[in-house]
Amino acid sequence: MRTILTIVFLYLTLLAFGQAPKVENLQRFDNKTTHFGFSLGINSGNFTLHRKPFNQFRDSLASIDVVGQGGFNLGIVSELHLHKYFGVRFLPTLVFAQRNLNYQFVQADGDVETVERIIESTYLDFPLLFKYRSARLNNFAAYIIAGAKYSIDLASNEDVRNEDIAESIVKLRRNTTSAEVGIGTDFFLPYFKFAIELKMSYGLQNVLIRDNTELSNPVDRILPKMFFVTFLFEG
């Protein structure tokens, strides 16, 4: 899915650069100090999982696979325009995400047992991003963004007690911080500005809570990561 979306994004960019000169829409848009709007998008959630050293004589866990899942997000856009080509964005966003962890255990008789744990998250993200934009070409401009965000997982299982070994869960921390980087295109329409943005988010800290279970003991650390495709509307 990421490859297809990236191709579409590049196609739109090349199409915009191929425009013939014409009257610009929203000619006074860049004169505003602040801009506001909203965003809608989809995401692909994943983890970077680091396992502890494997011991074939003591460890029955053969492998751990992370299966990324799709989700969606919606947020509020606010941008402080510091320069003609430079601004600071604050985008409080509600993100619905899911990742699956598949554990492969080798039994005493040689059979392999698969244990799946579905990790659903509802993040309240607070990203602060720096945006550098190109000069306008008619009604189009390209930009890059980079920054960091603080996230609160409203669906966190941090306080759940793992009392049932057969149904133990993978516990993750409620609060996390991440670095973000991305690219986007601004389209200046007659009444508002529309943007398409591709962004990656990389967790900066281990979110795994070790509670002496067969699911958490083999893991050294888990770092969240997420790919976003977002559509932004600003007035």
C-alpha positions in Angstrom: 0.0 0.0 0.0 2.9 2.4 0.8 4.4 1.9 -2.6 1.1 2.7 -4.4 0.5 5.8 -2.3 4.0 7.0 -2.9 3.7 6.6 -6.7 0.4 8.5 -6.6 2.0 11.2 -4.5 5.0 11.6 -7.0 2.6 11.6 -9.9 0.6 14.5 -8.5 3.8 16.4 -7.8 5.1 16.0 -11.3 1.7 16.9 -12.7 1.7 20.1 -10.6 5.2 21.1 -11.8 4.0 20.6 -15.4 1.3 23.3 -15.0 1.2 26.2 -17.4 1.5 29.7 -15.7 -1.9 30.9 -14.5 -3.5 33.2 -11.9 -2.8 32.0 -8.4 -5.5 31.2 -5.9 -5.4 32.5 -2.4 -2.8 35.1 -3.2 -2.8 36.6 0.3 -2.7 33.2 2.1 1.0 33.5 2.9 0.5 36.9 4.5 -1.4 35.4 7.4 0.4 34.9 10.7 -1.6 31.8 11.6 -3.5 29.1 9.7 -6.1 26.7 11.1 -7.8 23.6 9.7 -8.3 19.9 10.1 -6.8 16.7 8.9 -8.0 13.2 8.0 -5.8 10.2 7.2 -4.9 6.6 7.3 -2.0 4.9 9.0 -0.1 1.6 9.1 1.1 0.7 12.6 4.1 -1.4 13.3 6.8 -2.2 15.9 10.6 -2.4 15.8 11.0 -5.4 18.1 14.4 -6.4 19.6 14.6 -9.9 21.0 17.0 -11.1 23.8 19.7 -13.5 22.7 18.2 -16.9 21.8 19.2 -20.0 23.7 18.1 -23.2 21.9 18.5 -25.3 25.0 16.4 -23.2 27.3 14.1 -21.2 25.1 11.0 -22.8 23.5 10.2 -19.5 21.6 11.2 -20.0 18.0 10.2 -16.6 16.7 8.2 -13.4 17.2 6.6 -11.8 14.1 5.2 -8.3 14.1 2.2 -7.9 11.7 1.3 -4.3 10.8 -2.3 -3.3 10.6 -4.1 -0.3 9.1 -5.9 2.4 11.0 -7.1 6.0 10.7 -6.5 9.4 12.3 -8.1 12.8 12.5 -6.8 16.0 13.9 -6.7 19.8 14.2 -4.2 21.8 12.3 -2.7 25.0 13.6 0.4 26.7 12.0 2.4 29.7 13.0 3.8 31.3 9.9 7.3 32.6 10.8 8.6 33.2 7.3 7.4 33.0 3.7 8.8 29.5 3.5 9.0 28.5 7.1 6.5 27.7 9.8 5.8 25.7 13.0 2.9 23.3 13.2 1.0 21.9 16.1 -1.4 19.1 15.2 -3.3 17.4 18.1 -4.5 14.2 16.5 -6.5 11.2 17.5 -5.0 8.0 16.1 -6.6 4.6 16.0 -3.9 1.9 15.4 -3.4 -1.9 15.7 -0.4 -4.2 15.6 -0.4 -8.0 16.0 2.3 -10.1 17.6 2.6 -13.7 16.6 4.7 -15.9 18.9 5.9 -19.3 17.6 6.5 -21.8 20.5 8.1 -25.2 19.9 6.5 -27.9 22.1 8.2 -30.9 23.6 6.9 -33.2 20.9 8.2 -30.9 18.2 4.9 -29.3 17.2 4.8 -25.5 16.8 2.1 -23.5 18.6 1.2 -20.0 17.5 0.1 -17.5 20.1 -1.3 -14.3 18.7 -1.7 -11.1 20.7 -3.6 -8.2 19.2 -2.5 -4.8 20.4 -5.0 -2.0 19.8 -4.1 1.6 20.6 -5.9 4.8 20.6 -3.3 7.5 20.7 -3.8 11.2 21.5 -0.8 12.7 19.7 0.7 16.1 20.2 3.2 16.7 17.4 5.3 19.9 17.1 6.7 20.0 13.6 8.9 22.4 11.7 7.8 23.0 8.1 9.9 24.2 5.2 8.1 25.0 2.0 9.2 25.7 -1.5 8.2 28.7 -3.5 4.8 28.5 -5.1 4.5 27.3 -8.7 1.1 28.6 -9.7 -1.2 26.9 -7.2 1.3 24.3 -6.0 4.1 24.0 -3.5 6.1 21.2 -2.0 7.4 21.0 1.6 9.2 18.9 4.2 8.4 18.5 7.9 10.4 17.3 10.9 9.9 17.3 14.6 8.8 15.3 17.6 5.6 14.3 19.3 4.3 13.2 22.7 1.6 10.5 22.7 -0.8 9.2 25.2 -2.3 5.8 24.6 -5.9 6.0 25.8 -6.3 2.2 25.4 -3.2 1.3 27.2 -3.1 -1.9 29.3 -0.3 -0.5 31.5 -2.3 -1.1 34.7 -3.7 -4.5 33.9 -2.5 -7.4 36.1 -1.3 -10.5 34.3 -2.8 -13.1 36.6 -4.0 -15.6 33.9 -0.9 -17.1 32.4 -2.9 -18.7 29.6 -4.3 -15.4 28.5 -1.4 -13.1 29.4 -1.1 -9.9 27.5 1.8 -7.8 26.2 1.8 -4.6 28.3 2.9 -1.4 26.8 3.5 2.0 28.4 0.8 4.7 28.2 3.1 7.6 27.5 5.6 7.7 24.6 7.7 10.2 22.6 8.6 9.8 18.9 10.5 11.6 16.1 8.6 12.4 12.9 9.7 13.3 9.4 7.8 13.6 6.2 7.1 15.3 2.8 4.0 16.9 1.5 2.4 19.0 -1.3 0.2 22.1 -0.9 -2.5 22.7 -3.5 -4.0 26.2 -3.3 -7.7 25.9 -4.3 -10.1 28.9 -4.8 -11.4 28.8 -1.2 -9.0 26.7 0.9 -5.6 25.0 0.8 -5.5 21.3 0.4 -2.4 19.2 1.2 -1.3 15.6 0.9 1.3 14.4 3.3 3.4 11.3 3.8 5.0 10.9 7.2 7.0 8.4 9.3 6.9 8.3 13.1 9.7 6.5 15.0 9.5 5.7 18.7 12.4 7.0 20.8 11.9 4.9 23.9 11.2 1.3 24.9 7.4 0.9 25.5 7.5 -2.7 26.8 6.6 -3.4 30.4 8.3 -6.5 31.6 6.1 -8.4 34.1 7.8 -11.8 34.1 5.5 -13.5 31.6 6.5 -15.8 28.7 5.5 -13.1 26.3 7.5 -10.3 27.7 10.6 -12.1 29.1 12.1 -13.0 25.6 11.8 -9.4 24.4 14.5 -6.8 25.0 12.6 -3.7 23.8 9.7 -2.6 21.6 9.8 0.7 19.7 6.6 1.9 18.0 6.7 3.1 14.4 3.9 4.3 12.1 3.4 5.4 8.5 0.8 8.1 7.9 -1.0 9.3 4.8 -2.8 12.5 5.7 -5.1 14.9 3.9 -5.1 18.5 5.3 -7.6 21.3 4.8 -6.6 24.8 5.8 -8.5 28.1 5.5 
